[in-house]
Amino acid sequence: MSLPTPYIAHLTEDDYEHVYEPAEDSFILLDALELDADLLTSKKPTICVEIGSGSGIASTFLSNLLGTDNSLIISTDINVHACQATIRTGEANNTTLNPILCNLLSPIQNRLERQIDILLFNPPYVPTDLDELIQTQIGKDIGGSWAGGNDGMIVTNIVLDRLPDLLSTNGIMYLVTVIQNKPLQIIKNMESKGLICKEIIKRRAGRELLSVLRISRNTI
Ligand SMILES: C[S@@+](CC[C@H](N)C(=O)[O-])C[C@H]1O[C@@H](n2cnc3c(N)ncnc32)[C@H](O)[C@@H]1O
């Protein structure tokens, strides 16, 4: 199955002053979804969530893959400009997205307990010092797109620690990582929580060695 990359030409240089411009890490996430397209449609997911939607490219791709008749696509971002861009990207691609301006899943987390069928996260994964992480999370602007603190994993680990409480019985998470995040350690960590975790794509993009981990409750 070959799915079109969402249209993003409505986003301007000015938008990209504040919103993460889709790059190789965004595209590897789309490629992972495309690779699993038959699996994803066969599972008939109803509750789909993207944390940190940025431009909205991945939520739009997922929405176009699944259709909005049976699947609800919720996205979150701490950056108001990203939430606005996500709405515009949905509209430009004839789909409706539902961005929420919040930290990770904070206002909806309890309501989503064991309810998420598909969870996407291309997190701020770049290793930085703790101070940069804290300042960019407080600033809620473009810097929050990459600053990830120690091992680039501080924000990601908050989500991974809660993952067993978030995924539905058939739930699947797609997580973008770089080698500095120690993907093999993430796999072991997820297995220790009783989840199944596999690297499904790995690719070098300039200086970054990117991969997408697929994490699920059940064997796929
Ligand atoms: C690497 S960018 C990915 C953007 C988009 N998903 C993509 O793949 O192109 C990370 C995104 O996560 C958002 N983000 C960072 N910290 C967050 C937090 N605590 N809660 C929600 N979103 C966050 C950033 O604002 C940014 O839009």
Ligand as a Chemical Component Dictionary entry (heavy atoms), coordinates in Angstrom:
data_LIG
# 
_chem_comp.id                   LIG 
_chem_comp.type                 NON-POLYMER 
_chem_comp.pdbx_formal_charge   0 
_chem_comp.three_letter_code    LIG 
# 
loop_
_chem_comp_atom.comp_id 
_chem_comp_atom.atom_id 
_chem_comp_atom.alt_atom_id 
_chem_comp_atom.type_symbol 
_chem_comp_atom.charge 
_chem_comp_atom.model_Cartn_x 
_chem_comp_atom.model_Cartn_y 
_chem_comp_atom.model_Cartn_z 
_chem_comp_atom.pdbx_ordinal 
LIG C1  C1  C 0  10.269 16.091 17.374 1  
LIG S1  S1  S 1  8.826  17.090 17.439 2  
LIG C2  C2  C 0  7.712  16.025 16.509 3  
LIG C3  C3  C 0  6.607  16.774 15.808 4  
LIG C4  C4  C 0  5.769  15.914 14.859 5  
LIG N1  N1  N 0  5.091  14.866 15.596 6  
LIG C5  C5  C 0  6.632  15.310 13.791 7  
LIG O1  O1  O 0  6.857  14.079 13.828 8  
LIG O2  O2  O -1 7.084  16.049 12.904 9  
LIG C6  C6  C 0  8.265  16.883 19.144 10 
LIG C7  C7  C 0  6.950  17.572 19.462 11 
LIG O3  O3  O 0  6.630  17.252 20.833 12 
LIG C8  C8  C 0  6.114  18.410 21.459 13 
LIG N2  N2  N 0  6.319  18.275 22.913 14 
LIG C9  C9  C 0  7.471  18.415 23.613 15 
LIG N3  N3  N 0  7.251  18.231 24.924 16 
LIG C10 C10 C 0  5.931  17.949 25.067 17 
LIG C11 C11 C 0  5.100  17.694 26.193 18 
LIG N4  N4  N 0  5.574  17.663 27.441 19 
LIG N5  N5  N 0  3.778  17.472 25.965 20 
LIG C12 C12 C 0  3.268  17.516 24.706 21 
LIG N6  N6  N 0  4.010  17.771 23.598 22 
LIG C13 C13 C 0  5.334  17.977 23.770 23 
LIG C14 C14 C 0  6.898  19.548 20.828 24 
LIG O4  O4  O 0  6.257  20.806 21.023 25 
LIG C15 C15 C 0  6.958  19.095 19.364 26 
LIG O5  O5  O 0  5.860  19.544 18.631 27 
# 
loop_
_chem_comp_bond.comp_id 
_chem_comp_bond.atom_id_1 
_chem_comp_bond.atom_id_2 
_chem_comp_bond.value_order 
_chem_comp_bond.pdbx_ordinal 
LIG C1  S1  SING 1  
LIG S1  C2  SING 2  
LIG S1  C6  SING 3  
LIG C2  C3  SING 4  
LIG C3  C4  SING 5  
LIG C4  N1  SING 6  
LIG C4  C5  SING 7  
LIG C5  O1  DOUB 8  
LIG C5  O2  SING 9  
LIG C6  C7  SING 10 
LIG C7  O3  SING 11 
LIG C7  C15 SING 12 
LIG O3  C8  SING 13 
LIG C8  N2  SING 14 
LIG C8  C14 SING 15 
LIG N2  C9  SING 16 
LIG N2  C13 SING 17 
LIG C9  N3  DOUB 18 
LIG N3  C10 SING 19 
LIG C10 C11 SING 20 
LIG C10 C13 DOUB 21 
LIG C11 N4  SING 22 
LIG C11 N5  DOUB 23 
LIG N5  C12 SING 24 
LIG C12 N6  DOUB 25 
LIG N6  C13 SING 26 
LIG C14 O4  SING 27 
LIG C14 C15 SING 28 
LIG C15 O5  SING 29 
# 
